[in-house]
Amino acid sequence: MSRFRFRGAALVLLLAATACQRGALQPKAQLTTTAQPVTAAQPADPKVEAVVAPYRLKVKQQMDEVIGHAPEAIRKNPGESPLANFAGDVQRERAAKELGQPIDLGVMTNGGLRAELPAGNITTGSIFELMPFENELVVLDAPASVVQQLFNYAAPIKMAISGATYTVVDGKPTDIRIGKDVFDAAKDRTYTIAISDYLAGGGDRLDFFRALPPRHTNVLLRTAFNDHIRQLTKEGKPVTAKAEGRVKF
C-alpha cells in the first residue's frame, strides 16, 4: 500500500510539473457512459447463446442425474432434526475413513443446511441445493472443556449431536453420553469432532471452536453426502433419516 501511495504521489508531482511548463492540463478525450439496463426482456445474443448452450446442457444433465431414492422427505426442524442427524452421521463416517480412526462426534447445525432432501428421486442437484457452499469436512481435536461448551450451546435449542445422547433440564445438558461412555468435563481427555470448516471457524456462534486447529480431509461436505447416497443406492438401500431421541427433555 505504501509503495502505491508513493508512486501515486510521484505521478501527481510529475503531472503538476508538466502543467507548469505547458500550461493547464487539457484532457484530449473524455469517456462517456450510457445507462443500458439489463432485464429479463433483454434479447439474448445468438452468438453468445451458441457458445453457452452446450455447457448449459452438460450442467443440466449432471444436476439431473439421479443418485438415490428417499421414501419420504428428509427435513430439518427446530430441535433434533432428521436432516442434521443424517449430515452429522455421514460426516463422522467419512472423516473416520479419511483419517483412519474412529470419530467421536459429528456436528451440523440446521443453519448449515440450506435445503431439505426431497421424497422420491434425489439428484446431484439436490445435493448442491443442500450444500451450495465449498465447505470442507474437517476434524477438530477438542478437550473435554470445549466439548462441554458444545453441549451447553446445543441444549437450549435441543440440537442433536451425532455420536452422543443427552437430556435437557432447565435449558442445560445433563446425562451426556458419548458413544456408550458417560461424559465428564473434568476428565483430561480429547474428543474428535467431524465438522465443516465454516462451523469450525466459529460460524453459527460456535466461537469456542476457533482456537482449535482443524485437521483437513480435503473432502467437500457436498462430496461426502453425494458419495454416501451413491453407496446406499449401490447396496440397494433407500436414503432415510429420523429424529430418534438423541435429545431427551
HUCORPE-V758665 format. One line per field, one symbol per residue. ss: DSSP state (~ for helix, > for strand, _ for the rest). burial: + if it has 24 or more other C-alpha atoms within 12 Angstrom, else -. A space follows every 50 residues. Layout:
ss=???
burial=???
//
This chain:
ss=_~~~~~~~~~~~~~~~~~~~~~_______________________~~~~~ ~~~~~~~~~~~~~__>>>>>___>_______~~~~~~~~~~~~~~~~~~_ ____>>___~~~____>__>>>>~~~~~~~_____>>>>>>>>~~~~~~~ ~~~~~______>_>>>>>>__>>>>>>>__>>_______>>>>>>>~~~~ __~~~_~~~_____>>>>>>~~~~~~~~~~~~~~____________>>_
burial=-------------------------------------------------- ----------------++++---+++--++++++++++++++++++---- --+++++++++++--+++--++++++++-++---++++++++++-+++-+ ++++++++++++++++++---+++++++----+-+-----++++++++++ +--+-+-++--+-++++-++++++++++++-------++++-+--+++-
//
